[in-house]
Amino acid sequence: MPIQANNTTVLYDQFALAAYLRSASPSTTVAMLDATTLADTSLQYLPGLKTTTFSVTGLFDSATGAGTLLDDITSRLGSDTAVAATICPAGFAAANPAWLLPALTVDYQVSSSVADLVPFTLNLGAGAPAGLGICLTDLSARTATGNGASQDNSASSANGGVAHLHITDVSGTTPSMTVLVQHSTNNSTWTTLGTFSAATTVGSQTLQVTGTVNRYIRASFTISGTNPSFTTLVAFSRF
């Protein structure tokens, strides 16, 4: 079903970027390797390595200092530590499609011209395997221990996957949240596929898993503290 472009939402680390952006362009390409020999009568190719990139353009945010979007982007230039970037063409809602890119900041540009707003361009490359999956949860406040809705893939898969956890807001006294990605063969008995590190503040995490991923998958939350609240999104892509 076609969707409007203004439904697109983007999370980069702990920042929801839609209010800044004019375009968002995830892209995956596969190198085609020339396998032609003297015995062939036409060019022959074999698929090679996959490359996933993500480019956004938007309006420059002039807020500076620790913890701002500008600080988060520029501090990652030259870093070999990937940050979670999740792109949802239909918006942040459970079961919606999501691109998951454990991202390295490749290029960040700001330009100015007469009689116009100041734009920026941010180009990201994959620092680890990336994929197209789904949101396991909405981007919403979690205040108590519990489970997200089960998501049905119709079949199991054999090659692992990648999960993203984004936390955009935290409140309460000594809040703590541990998020598990769980899977099931029957939508009844659940086992842990992977566990994110316990979180106490805003930020993001990337979790790689290997092996079989069962048909059903969900996020599970353990939350403690006094009046804790974590605004959170979890997404997962099978490989």
C-alpha angles and dihedrals in degrees: 000000000000116000132197117255092233088068089070115113129186133197119195110182103309095338126100102210105187093100089059101039136094097176140010122193122182113184137184123191133175121214112237110216120210107243096168117140134186089263093061125093094200137027115286125201138189124199115255135180122344121232123197122190136170127205127185133180124196150132117305116249109215096199109122137188137067115330097020124124091249091052092048094051099042095043089060096055106117093010119131091204111101123226123208116257118180123186120193114187092191097039137263104308133124113273093016116129117265136186110219116202121175087208138209116195105244102170138358121187134179121189136182132204134175117277096006141096118261110261132196135204123207122190120192131188130197114268090183136009112310132196152171112258140131142278110260091196141015119256094261144127117282114199105164143034112277148110133277121232118286115255118209118214092181089233141026123259130216109210107068123239148217130265130197128205118194123185113187101171137019131186139165136068115302092342118187131178131186117191124201128192107217133187137195140189094211107025088247111069112052132196130185115261095179142340129222119218116268109273128211102165143027119296141089141266136199122212125193120200131186137206129019120003109196125230097263125051136178144162120249124199132206109189130180139171136073113308092341121187128178120183098212146170126191122192133178137196126191119218 
